[in-house]
Amino acid sequence: MTTVQTSVYEPLTEPKAVSLAVRLGLFRDGAPLACREIGDGNLNLVFHIVDQETKQGVIIKQALPYAKVVGESWPLTLKRAVIESNALRTFASYVPQYVPKVYYSDESLAITVMEDLSRLQIARKGLIEGKTYPLLSQHIGEFVAKTAFYTSDFGMNQQEKKKLAQSFVNPELCKITEDLVFTDPFFDHETNNFEDELRPDVEALWRDDRLHLEAAKLKRKFLTEADVLLHGDLHTGSIFVSADETKVIDPEFAFYGPIAFDLGQFFANLLLNALSRSELERQPLFDHIDRTWDVFASVFSNLWRTESVETYAATPGLLEDVLRHAFIDAVGFAGCEVIRRTIGLAHVADLDGIEHKDERLVAKRHALRLGRRLIIERRVFTGTEDFRRLFAETEQ
């Protein structure tokens, strides 16, 4: 991968993106190139450039100096583009099969040029369409386990880990998570966004001191525990997938944080999809939660036993303690994500796309009940089967 610093920042347009691709020699001379801006996220421009004859393509992603979802009134650092490209490179050293190749990055222009994944589909879209993706949870469990272990104090020299953590200090994007996931939805904040009909349910959450205490404990973990290098925003919209392939994208929120955070985000987004389905169609989502945790625990445990650099790793009971706390935290983090995706600033199409308003409101009230109890009752969870139990108990 090449990283450079060039000219003063300016947002790309489709013609400028094509010019960059040509200048970098990413296509054969004279290739008939087509370019389309495909970004539908909140923070970036994304250009898909394709040779119309060979169908070879690349993706050029450029960070904007503000939050696209709000506008220039919400400025953001461009350093997140460097964070993203470095995170992809770091993840590729452990799980190259699960991340896109990075061909080039430019720090000044906040640009990353990477592999075209248009052969795949965004997992959220496919799940909404009812697809099952049988290997998704196997792949995500392995991705999280290996990236977590190898970037932890158990998988790498502890001094080198501290140096690596310094390179992923990401205060501005962490602040977004701190506010939008752990704080704003639990209070009457201007960023919150929900239907008027939900106000009684939402105001009940705002008055819930027990919920606030447990959410505050989870936020404190997010703020203080620098266990592993996290993706930081591992939802189903950040995963490209097919029946036999999985690629994790968009790690611009990457930072050193609590080991269970990525798992909790992924679990929550599977639950959000389950909330949009009929009872008979939910089983594949719960199966994915089961499989993700089982694979994560198995792969992480095997690496711990065979490759740990920490003397205490051989101490009986330590691995089990780490996994137990990770599971409890993942349940709680999942609850925060379910609530914020229902009433916070950034929603998900799984719920908002429910066509009939009455059904949509039923699903969202269910989401609020489920999220609350995931947070409050996380310590009584003994296994992933408890997700099914709690889902059923909160349905009515």
C-alpha positions as CSV (number, residue, x, y, z in Angstrom):
1,M,0.0,0.0,0.0
2,T,1.2,3.5,-0.8
3,T,0.5,6.4,1.5
4,V,1.4,10.0,0.4
5,Q,0.7,13.6,1.2
6,T,0.0,15.8,-1.7
7,S,-2.0,19.0,-2.2
8,V,-4.4,21.0,-0.2
9,Y,-7.7,19.3,0.6
10,E,-10.7,19.7,-1.7
11,P,-13.7,17.4,-2.2
12,L,-13.6,15.1,-5.2
13,T,-16.1,15.1,-8.0
14,E,-16.7,12.3,-10.3
15,P,-14.4,13.7,-13.0
16,K,-11.6,14.3,-10.5
17,A,-12.0,10.8,-9.1
18,V,-11.5,9.4,-12.6
19,S,-8.5,11.7,-13.2
20,L,-6.9,10.4,-9.9
21,A,-7.5,6.7,-10.9
22,V,-5.8,7.4,-14.3
23,R,-2.9,9.2,-12.7
24,L,-2.3,6.3,-10.3
25,G,-2.2,3.9,-13.2
26,L,-5.1,1.8,-11.8
27,F,-6.5,1.1,-15.3
28,R,-5.0,0.2,-18.7
29,D,-4.2,3.1,-21.0
30,G,-7.3,4.4,-22.8
31,A,-9.7,2.3,-20.8
32,P,-13.3,3.6,-21.1
33,L,-14.0,4.5,-17.5
34,A,-17.4,5.1,-15.9
35,C,-17.7,6.7,-12.5
36,R,-20.5,7.0,-10.0
37,E,-20.7,8.5,-6.6
38,I,-22.3,5.8,-4.5
39,G,-21.8,7.0,-0.9
40,D,-25.0,6.7,1.2
41,G,-23.2,7.0,4.5
42,N,-23.0,9.9,6.9
43,L,-19.4,10.9,6.7
44,N,-17.8,10.3,3.3
45,L,-17.9,10.5,-0.5
46,V,-17.5,7.1,-2.2
47,F,-16.8,6.8,-6.0
48,H,-17.1,3.5,-7.9
49,I,-14.9,3.6,-11.1
50,V,-15.2,0.8,-13.6
51,D,-13.5,-0.1,-16.9
52,Q,-16.7,-0.6,-19.0
53,E,-15.0,-3.2,-21.2
54,T,-13.2,-5.4,-18.7
55,K,-15.5,-4.6,-15.8
56,Q,-12.5,-4.1,-13.5
57,G,-13.2,-1.6,-10.9
58,V,-11.9,0.3,-7.9
59,I,-13.4,2.3,-5.0
60,I,-12.1,5.8,-4.1
61,K,-13.3,6.9,-0.7
62,Q,-12.8,10.4,0.6
63,A,-13.6,11.7,4.1
64,L,-15.5,14.9,4.3
65,P,-14.5,17.6,6.8
66,Y,-18.0,17.5,8.3
67,A,-20.7,14.9,9.1
68,K,-22.6,14.4,5.9
69,V,-25.8,13.5,7.8
70,V,-25.9,17.0,9.4
71,G,-23.8,19.3,7.2
72,E,-21.0,21.7,7.7
73,S,-22.3,22.8,11.1
74,W,-20.8,19.5,12.5
75,P,-17.1,19.6,11.6
76,L,-14.9,16.4,11.7
77,T,-11.3,15.7,11.5
78,L,-9.9,14.3,8.2
79,K,-7.5,12.1,10.2
80,R,-10.2,9.5,10.2
81,A,-9.2,8.5,6.6
82,V,-5.7,7.7,7.9
83,I,-7.2,5.7,10.8
84,E,-9.3,3.8,8.3
85,S,-6.5,2.9,5.9
86,N,-4.2,1.9,8.8
87,A,-6.9,-0.2,10.4
88,L,-7.6,-2.0,7.2
89,R,-3.8,-2.7,6.8
90,T,-3.6,-3.9,10.4
91,F,-6.6,-6.2,10.1
92,A,-5.2,-7.5,6.8
93,S,-2.1,-8.7,8.6
94,Y,-4.3,-11.1,10.6
95,V,-7.4,-11.8,8.5
96,P,-6.7,-10.6,4.9
97,Q,-9.6,-12.7,3.7
98,Y,-12.1,-10.5,5.5
99,V,-11.1,-7.0,4.5
100,P,-10.7,-5.2,1.1
101,K,-7.3,-4.6,-0.3
102,V,-6.0,-1.1,0.0
103,Y,-4.1,0.2,-3.1
104,Y,-3.3,3.8,-2.2
105,S,-4.0,6.5,0.4
106,D,-3.4,10.2,0.5
107,E,-3.4,11.8,3.9
108,S,-3.8,15.4,2.7
109,L,-6.8,14.7,0.5
110,A,-8.2,12.1,3.0
111,I,-8.5,9.5,0.3
112,T,-8.3,5.8,0.3
113,V,-8.3,3.7,-2.9
114,M,-9.3,0.1,-2.3
115,E,-10.7,-3.1,-3.8
116,D,-14.0,-3.0,-5.6
117,L,-16.4,-5.2,-3.7
118,S,-19.4,-4.7,-6.0
119,R,-19.6,-8.4,-6.6
120,L,-20.9,-8.6,-3.0
121,Q,-23.9,-7.1,-1.3
122,I,-24.2,-5.0,1.9
123,A,-25.3,-7.4,4.6
124,R,-28.0,-5.1,5.9
125,K,-29.7,-4.9,2.5
126,G,-29.5,-8.6,1.9
127,L,-30.9,-9.5,5.4
128,I,-33.8,-7.1,4.8
129,E,-34.5,-9.0,1.6
130,G,-34.6,-12.2,3.7
131,K,-31.3,-13.7,2.6
132,T,-29.5,-15.8,5.2
133,Y,-25.8,-15.8,4.3
134,P,-24.9,-19.1,6.0
135,L,-21.2,-18.2,6.6
136,L,-21.6,-14.6,7.8
137,S,-21.4,-15.5,11.5
138,Q,-18.5,-17.9,11.0
139,H,-16.5,-15.2,9.3
140,I,-17.4,-12.4,11.6
141,G,-16.7,-14.5,14.7
142,E,-13.2,-15.3,13.3
143,F,-12.6,-11.7,12.2
144,V,-13.4,-10.4,15.7
145,A,-11.5,-13.1,17.5
146,K,-8.3,-12.8,15.6
147,T,-8.2,-9.0,15.4
148,A,-9.0,-8.8,19.1
149,F,-6.4,-11.4,20.2
150,Y,-3.5,-10.3,18.1
151,T,-3.9,-6.7,19.0
152,S,-4.3,-7.4,22.8
153,D,-1.8,-7.7,25.6
154,F,-2.1,-11.4,25.3
155,G,-1.3,-11.6,21.5
156,M,1.5,-9.0,21.2
157,N,4.3,-7.5,23.1
158,Q,2.7,-5.2,25.6
159,Q,5.0,-2.2,24.9
160,E,4.4,-2.6,21.1
161,K,0.7,-2.8,21.8
162,K,0.8,0.6,23.7
163,K,2.6,2.1,20.7
164,L,0.0,0.7,18.3
165,A,-2.8,2.0,20.5
166,Q,-1.2,5.5,20.3
167,S,-1.5,5.4,16.5
168,F,-5.2,4.7,16.8
169,V,-6.2,7.6,19.1
170,N,-9.4,8.7,17.5
171,P,-11.1,11.2,19.9
172,E,-13.5,12.9,17.5
173,L,-15.1,9.7,16.2
174,C,-15.1,8.2,19.6
175,K,-17.0,11.2,20.8
176,I,-19.7,10.5,18.2
177,T,-20.1,7.0,19.7
178,E,-19.9,8.3,23.3
179,D,-22.8,10.7,22.6
180,L,-24.9,8.9,20.0
181,V,-24.7,5.4,21.4
182,F,-24.2,5.8,25.2
183,T,-25.6,9.3,26.1
184,D,-28.1,11.2,23.9
185,P,-30.8,8.5,23.5
186,F,-31.1,8.2,27.3
187,F,-31.9,11.9,27.7
188,D,-34.0,14.6,26.1
189,H,-31.4,15.6,23.6
190,E,-31.9,17.5,20.3
191,T,-30.1,14.8,18.2
192,N,-32.8,12.3,19.1
193,N,-35.2,11.4,16.3
194,F,-38.4,9.4,16.7
195,E,-42.1,9.3,15.9
196,D,-44.4,11.3,18.1
197,E,-46.3,8.2,18.9
198,L,-43.2,6.8,20.7
199,R,-42.8,9.8,23.0
200,P,-44.5,8.1,26.1
201,D,-42.2,5.1,25.7
202,V,-39.1,7.3,25.2
203,E,-39.9,9.6,28.1
204,A,-40.1,6.5,30.3
205,L,-36.6,5.6,29.3
206,W,-35.4,9.2,30.1
207,R,-36.9,8.9,33.6
208,D,-35.4,5.4,34.2
209,D,-32.6,5.9,36.8
210,R,-31.8,2.2,36.9
211,L,-31.3,2.1,33.2
212,H,-29.2,5.3,33.4
213,L,-26.9,3.7,36.0
214,E,-26.3,0.6,33.8
215,A,-25.8,2.6,30.6
216,A,-23.3,4.8,32.5
217,K,-21.3,1.8,33.5
218,L,-21.2,0.6,29.9
219,K,-20.2,4.1,28.8
220,R,-17.4,4.1,31.3
221,K,-16.1,0.8,29.9
222,F,-16.1,2.3,26.4
223,L,-14.2,5.4,27.7
224,T,-11.6,3.6,29.8
225,E,-10.9,0.0,28.7
226,A,-8.2,-0.1,25.9
227,D,-8.2,-3.9,25.4
228,V,-8.0,-4.4,21.7
229,L,-8.1,-2.6,18.3
230,L,-11.7,-2.4,17.5
231,H,-13.5,-1.8,14.2
232,G,-15.6,0.6,16.2
233,D,-18.7,0.6,14.0
234,L,-19.3,-3.1,13.2
235,H,-22.9,-3.1,12.0
236,T,-24.5,-5.0,9.1
237,G,-24.1,-1.9,6.9
238,S,-20.3,-2.1,7.3
239,I,-20.1,-5.7,5.9
240,F,-20.1,-6.8,2.3
241,V,-21.2,-10.4,1.9
242,S,-22.2,-13.3,-0.4
243,A,-23.1,-16.9,0.2
244,D,-19.4,-17.7,0.7
245,E,-17.5,-14.5,1.2
246,T,-17.4,-11.7,3.8
247,K,-15.6,-8.4,3.8
248,V,-15.6,-5.9,6.6
249,I,-15.4,-2.2,5.5
250,D,-15.4,1.3,6.9
251,P,-13.2,1.1,10.1
252,E,-12.8,4.8,10.4
253,F,-14.1,4.6,14.0
254,A,-11.2,2.2,14.8
255,F,-9.6,2.7,18.2
256,Y,-8.4,0.7,21.2
257,G,-11.4,-0.1,23.3
258,P,-13.3,-2.9,25.3
259,I,-13.0,-6.3,23.8
260,A,-16.7,-6.9,23.5
261,F,-17.8,-3.7,21.8
262,D,-17.6,-4.9,18.1
263,L,-19.5,-8.1,19.1
264,G,-22.2,-6.1,20.8
265,Q,-22.7,-3.9,17.8
266,F,-23.0,-6.9,15.5
267,F,-25.4,-8.7,17.8
268,A,-27.6,-5.6,18.0
269,N,-27.9,-5.2,14.3
270,L,-28.9,-8.9,13.9
271,L,-31.6,-8.2,16.6
272,L,-32.7,-5.1,14.8
273,N,-33.3,-7.2,11.7
274,A,-35.1,-9.9,13.7
275,L,-37.4,-7.1,15.0
276,S,-38.5,-6.4,11.4
277,R,-39.4,-10.1,10.7
278,S,-42.3,-12.3,11.5
279,E,-41.8,-14.9,14.2
280,L,-41.3,-17.7,11.7
281,E,-38.5,-15.8,9.9
282,R,-36.4,-14.9,12.9
283,Q,-34.5,-18.1,13.5
284,P,-31.6,-17.5,11.1
285,L,-30.8,-14.2,13.0
286,F,-30.6,-16.0,16.3
287,D,-28.6,-18.8,14.8
288,H,-26.1,-16.1,13.6
289,I,-25.8,-14.7,17.1
290,D,-25.1,-18.2,18.4
291,R,-22.6,-19.0,15.8
292,T,-20.8,-15.7,16.0
293,W,-20.2,-16.1,19.8
294,D,-19.3,-19.8,19.5
295,V,-16.7,-19.1,16.8
296,F,-15.3,-16.1,18.6
297,A,-14.9,-17.9,21.9
298,S,-13.4,-21.0,20.2
299,V,-10.9,-19.1,18.0
300,F,-9.9,-16.7,20.8
301,S,-9.5,-19.6,23.2
302,N,-7.3,-21.6,20.8
303,L,-5.1,-18.6,20.2
304,W,-4.9,-17.8,23.9
305,R,-3.7,-21.4,24.6
306,T,-1.2,-21.7,21.7
307,E,0.1,-18.1,21.0
308,S,-0.3,-16.0,24.1
309,V,2.8,-13.9,25.1
310,E,1.4,-13.2,28.6
311,T,2.8,-15.3,31.5
312,Y,-0.5,-15.3,33.3
313,A,-2.3,-16.7,30.3
314,A,-1.7,-20.2,31.7
315,T,-3.3,-19.4,35.0
316,P,-6.4,-21.6,35.5
317,G,-9.6,-19.6,35.2
318,L,-8.3,-16.4,33.6
319,L,-9.4,-17.2,30.1
320,E,-12.8,-18.2,31.3
321,D,-13.1,-14.9,33.3
322,V,-12.1,-12.9,30.2
323,L,-14.7,-14.6,28.0
324,R,-17.4,-14.4,30.7
325,H,-17.0,-10.6,31.1
326,A,-16.7,-10.2,27.3
327,F,-20.1,-11.9,26.9
328,I,-21.8,-9.8,29.5
329,D,-20.4,-6.6,28.1
330,A,-21.4,-7.6,24.6
331,V,-25.0,-8.1,25.7
332,G,-25.0,-4.6,27.3
333,F,-23.4,-2.9,24.4
334,A,-26.0,-4.6,22.1
335,G,-28.8,-3.1,24.2
336,C,-27.3,0.4,23.9
337,E,-27.1,0.0,20.1
338,V,-30.7,-1.3,19.8
339,I,-32.0,1.7,21.7
340,R,-30.0,4.3,19.8
341,R,-30.8,2.9,16.4
342,T,-34.5,3.2,17.3
343,I,-34.7,6.7,18.8
344,G,-31.3,8.3,18.3
345,L,-29.9,10.3,15.4
346,A,-28.9,7.5,13.0
347,H,-31.6,4.8,12.4
348,V,-31.5,1.6,10.4
349,A,-33.5,0.6,7.4
350,D,-34.5,-2.7,9.1
351,L,-36.9,-0.8,11.3
352,D,-37.6,2.4,9.4
353,G,-38.3,0.4,6.2
354,I,-41.3,-1.4,7.7
355,E,-44.0,-0.2,5.4
356,H,-47.0,-0.1,7.6
357,K,-46.8,2.6,10.3
358,D,-48.6,0.6,13.0
359,E,-46.3,-2.4,12.5
360,R,-43.3,-0.1,12.5
361,L,-44.3,1.4,15.8
362,V,-45.0,-2.0,17.3
363,A,-41.5,-3.1,16.3
364,K,-39.9,0.0,17.7
365,R,-41.6,-0.3,21.0
366,H,-40.4,-3.9,21.1
367,A,-36.9,-2.6,20.4
368,L,-37.0,-0.2,23.3
369,R,-38.2,-2.8,25.7
370,L,-35.6,-5.3,24.4
371,G,-32.7,-2.8,24.5
372,R,-33.5,-1.8,28.1
373,R,-33.6,-5.3,29.4
374,L,-30.4,-6.3,27.6
375,I,-28.7,-3.4,29.4
376,I,-30.2,-4.0,32.8
377,E,-30.2,-7.8,32.8
378,R,-26.9,-8.5,31.0
379,R,-25.3,-10.1,34.0
380,V,-27.9,-12.9,34.2
381,F,-27.3,-14.0,30.7
382,T,-25.7,-17.5,30.7
383,G,-25.5,-18.0,26.9
384,T,-26.8,-16.8,23.6
385,E,-30.0,-18.7,24.0
386,D,-31.0,-15.9,26.4
387,F,-31.3,-13.5,23.5
388,R,-34.2,-15.7,22.3
389,R,-35.8,-15.7,25.7
390,L,-35.6,-12.0,26.2
391,F,-36.7,-11.3,22.7
392,A,-39.9,-13.3,23.3
393,E,-40.5,-11.8,26.8
394,T,-40.3,-8.3,25.5
395,E,-42.5,-8.8,22.4
396,Q,-45.8,-8.0,24.2
